[in-house]
Amino acid sequence: MAHPPEHPHIVVHAPALDGSRRVTSGDEALGVASHADDVAELLRLADLYVTDVEESELVEWQGGGPDDWPGLHEHHENHDG
């Protein structure tokens, strides 16, 4: 049995040098995420409703899990006020 079209293969790619991660669905690039919430938003905008991107078996996390966004957390702490 083939998968129904509403269940694409979603991949969150390994983090780039700045910590951001590309999100693709099959051959289609959905965008770049810097947090697991961004992944969920990109999927929503693409009409791919995944209720829990961190646990869903539809989402493949490559090069690190939903908590791995290296290099991004430091940026938020450097703002004074």
N, CA, C and O of each residue as an XYZ file, in Angstrom:
324
protein
N       0.847     -1.200      0.000
C       0.000      0.000      0.000
C       0.879      1.246      0.000
O       1.801      1.354      0.808
N       0.603      2.174     -0.890
C       1.324      3.446     -0.917
C       0.758      4.359      0.159
O      -0.409      4.264      0.539
N       1.626      5.250      0.638
C       1.137      6.211      1.615
C       0.159      7.162      0.952
O       0.361      7.537     -0.203
N      -0.905      7.566      1.656
C      -1.809      8.578      1.107
C      -1.062      9.900      0.963
O      -0.121     10.159      1.714
N      -1.464     10.738      0.015
C      -0.712     11.965     -0.279
C      -0.666     12.943      0.879
O       0.228     13.787      0.929
N      -1.600     12.855      1.806
C      -1.580     13.800      2.923
C      -0.556     13.432      3.990
O      -0.450     14.116      5.008
N       0.200     12.358      3.765
C       1.254     11.990      4.705
C       2.602     11.973      3.989
O       3.142     10.907      3.695
N       3.141     13.156      3.709
C       4.425     13.223      2.996
C       5.578     12.882      3.914
O       5.417     12.787      5.131
N       6.741     12.699      3.317
C       7.942     12.463      4.100
C       8.583     13.811      4.388
O       9.139     14.444      3.491
N       8.505     14.246      5.629
C       9.016     15.545      6.039
C      10.377     15.345      6.685
O      10.533     14.489      7.555
N      11.370     16.135      6.262
C      12.712     16.022      6.806
C      13.148     17.374      7.360
O      13.068     18.397      6.680
N      13.613     17.356      8.612
C      14.295     18.510      9.178
C      15.781     18.197      9.084
O      16.277     17.286      9.747
N      16.486     18.960      8.256
C      17.866     18.631      7.937
C      18.801     19.036      9.070
O      18.424     19.781      9.974
N      20.027     18.530      8.998
C      21.022     18.843     10.013
C      21.249     20.344     10.087
O      21.124     21.040      9.079
N      21.583     20.854     11.278
C      21.743     22.300     11.442
C      22.840     22.866     10.556
O      23.888     22.247     10.374
N      22.588     24.052     10.006
C      23.606     24.793      9.269
C      24.565     25.440     10.262
O      24.409     25.285     11.473
N      25.560     26.169      9.746
C      26.553     26.780     10.617
C      25.919     27.749     11.613
O      26.402     27.884     12.738
N      24.851     28.420     11.212
C      24.200     29.374     12.122
C      23.157     28.713     13.004
O      22.496     29.385     13.796
N      22.999     27.378     12.873
C      22.058     26.658     13.707
C      20.686     26.485     13.095
O      19.869     25.725     13.615
N      20.419     27.178     11.994
C      19.114     27.029     11.358
C      19.060     25.702     10.603
O      20.091     25.142     10.230
N      17.856     25.216     10.387
C      17.686     23.906      9.766
C      16.663     23.979      8.652
O      15.563     24.501      8.835
N      17.034     23.451      7.491
C      16.097     23.418      6.361
C      15.023     22.369      6.621
O      15.268     21.339      7.249
N      13.829     22.661      6.122
C      12.715     21.735      6.243
C      12.216     21.430      4.840
O      11.895     22.337      4.072
N      12.154     20.149      4.515
C      11.669     19.757      3.201
C      10.577     18.705      3.334
O      10.506     17.968      4.318
N       9.729     18.662      2.312
C       8.701     17.634      2.213
C       8.871     16.976      0.859
O       8.522     17.557     -0.168
N       9.404     15.770      0.854
C       9.734     15.140     -0.418
C      10.808     15.962     -1.114
O      11.876     16.201     -0.550
N      10.527     16.398     -2.342
C      11.483     17.206     -3.098
C      11.237     18.700     -2.913
O      11.945     19.522     -3.495
N      10.241     19.055     -2.109
C       9.841     20.451     -1.975
C      10.453     21.075     -0.727
O      10.338     20.525      0.369
N      11.102     22.225     -0.895
C      11.647     22.951      0.247
C      10.543     23.785      0.877
O       9.897     24.585      0.201
N      10.328     23.595      2.182
C       9.261     24.329      2.866
C       9.781     25.608      3.498
O       9.022     26.556      3.696
N      11.079     25.644      3.818
C      11.628     26.841      4.438
C      12.735     26.477      5.398
O      13.223     25.347      5.422
N      13.126     27.473      6.200
C      14.199     27.298      7.162
C      13.646     27.575      8.553
O      12.957     28.572      8.770
N      13.951     26.694      9.484
C      13.451     26.823     10.848
C      14.607     27.084     11.797
O      15.733     26.644     11.565
N      14.312     27.808     12.873
C      15.313     28.017     13.919
C      14.793     27.528     15.262
O      15.410     27.775     16.298
N      13.654     26.835     15.247
C      13.061     26.294     16.463
C      12.037     25.253     16.042
O      11.543     25.280     14.915
N      11.722     24.345     16.940
C      10.723     23.331     16.616
C       9.370     23.972     16.279
O       8.622     23.449     15.453
N       9.062     25.106     16.921
C       7.814     25.809     16.609
C       7.808     26.308     15.168
O       6.766     26.339     14.515
N       9.005     26.704     14.673
C       9.088     27.136     13.283
C       8.777     25.991     12.340
O       8.140     26.182     11.305
N       9.236     24.787     12.706
C       8.944     23.614     11.888
C       7.429     23.415     11.793
O       6.887     23.199     10.709
N       6.760     23.489     12.935
C       5.310     23.316     12.958
C       4.623     24.378     12.098
O       3.663     24.080     11.386
N       5.119     25.624     12.166
C       4.522     26.707     11.392
C       4.733     26.498      9.894
O       3.818     26.720      9.100
N       5.932     26.073      9.508
C       6.187     25.806      8.094
C       5.264     24.709      7.567
O       4.758     24.796      6.448
N       5.051     23.680      8.383
C       4.166     22.593      7.958
C       2.733     23.082      7.847
O       2.004     22.697      6.932
N       2.330     23.940      8.792
C       0.966     24.470      8.753
C       0.755     25.304      7.497
O      -0.278     25.197      6.836
N       1.749     26.142      7.171
C       1.639     26.989      5.979
C       1.576     26.162      4.705
O       1.003     26.591      3.704
N       2.168     24.976      4.748
C       2.160     24.089      3.580
C       0.943     23.160      3.583
O       0.850     22.237      2.773
N       0.007     23.422      4.514
C      -1.193     22.588      4.655
C      -0.856     21.158      5.037
O      -1.575     20.224      4.684
N       0.259     20.992      5.770
C       0.637     19.674      6.280
C       0.424     19.719      7.788
O       1.246     20.261      8.527
N      -0.678     19.147      8.230
C      -1.037     19.304      9.634
C      -0.440     18.173     10.458
O      -0.965     17.060     10.493
N       0.655     18.481     11.110
C       1.312     17.532     11.998
C       1.123     18.063     13.407
O       1.598     19.150     13.736
N       0.426     17.293     14.244
C       0.046     17.820     15.548
C       1.235     17.987     16.472
O       1.271     18.923     17.271
N       2.216     17.086     16.375
C       3.368     17.162     17.271
C       4.616     16.843     16.466
O       4.970     15.679     16.279
N       5.291     17.914     15.982
C       6.422     17.687     15.074
C       7.564     16.971     15.773
O       8.367     16.305     15.119
N       7.651     17.096     17.102
C       8.759     16.473     17.819
C       8.575     14.968     17.967
O       9.555     14.231     18.070
N       7.340     14.511     17.977
C       7.066     13.090     18.209
C       6.537     12.365     16.974
O       6.542     11.135     16.930
N       6.077     13.120     15.964
C       5.423     12.495     14.820
C       6.376     11.611     14.042
O       7.535     11.971     13.836
N       5.893     10.450     13.608
C       6.727      9.590     12.784
C       6.754     10.082     11.338
O       7.468      9.515     10.510
N       5.988     11.126     11.023
C       6.041     11.719      9.695
C       7.257     12.613      9.527
O       7.657     12.911      8.401
N       7.851     13.045     10.637
C       8.955     13.991     10.586
C      10.257     13.273     10.918
O      10.388     12.650     11.972
N      11.206     13.369     10.011
C      12.521     12.772     10.238
C      13.504     13.874     10.601
O      13.723     14.804      9.825
N      14.097     13.763     11.790
C      15.074     14.747     12.265
C      16.465     14.234     11.944
O      16.898     13.223     12.495
N      17.174     14.930     11.048
C      18.503     14.500     10.650
C      19.549     15.373     11.344
O      19.389     16.589     11.444
N      20.613     14.740     11.818
C      21.714     15.489     12.386
C      21.396     16.124     13.721
O      22.053     17.085     14.122
N      20.391     15.598     14.420
C      20.024     16.125     15.725
C      18.518     16.143     15.882
O      17.776     16.194     14.901
N      18.081     16.101     17.119
C      16.653     16.048     17.389
C      16.015     17.420     17.478
O      16.639     18.423     17.131
N      14.762     17.470     17.945
C      14.015     18.720     18.018
C      14.638     19.755     18.954
O      14.290     20.933     18.888
N      15.547     19.331     19.817
C      16.157     20.277     20.764
C      17.519     20.762     20.296
O      18.173     21.535     20.996
N      17.955     20.319     19.121
C      19.302     20.659     18.656
C      19.258     21.810     17.661
O      18.988     21.618     16.475
N      19.528     23.002     18.162
C      19.612     24.204     17.323
C      20.894     24.928     17.715
O      20.829     25.987     18.338
N      22.055     24.386     17.367
C      23.318     24.917     17.866
C      23.577     26.328     17.366
O      23.290     26.654     16.215
N      24.124     27.162     18.246
C      24.521     28.488     17.841
C      23.421     29.524     17.872
O      23.691     30.710     17.687
N      22.181     29.105     18.103
C      21.081     30.061     18.061
C      20.780     30.652     19.434
O      20.344     31.799     19.532
N      21.010     29.879     20.493
C      20.599     30.350     21.820
C      21.460     31.497     22.299
O      20.990     32.349     23.053
N      22.722     31.537     21.873
C      23.613     32.599     22.344
C      23.139     33.962     21.871
O      23.302     34.955     22.579
N      22.558     34.019     20.687
C      22.204     35.302     20.106
C      21.176     36.038     20.946
O      21.193     37.267     21.010
N      20.292     35.310     21.582
C      19.187     35.940     22.289
C      19.624     36.576     23.608
O      18.926     37.431     24.152
N      20.767     36.158     24.111
C      21.169     36.634     25.441
C      22.056     37.881     25.375
O      22.412     38.446     26.409
N      22.411     38.309     24.159
C      23.345     39.415     24.028
C      22.660     40.777     23.930
O      23.331     41.806     23.856
N      21.332     40.785     23.930
C      20.613     42.051     23.801
C      20.490     42.721     25.166
O      20.032     42.098     26.124
N      20.887     43.961     25.258
C      20.775     44.708     26.526
C      19.479     45.511     26.494
O      19.388     46.541     25.825
N      18.479     45.025     27.226
C      17.214     45.710     27.289
C      16.470     45.539     26.017
O      15.360     46.054     25.876
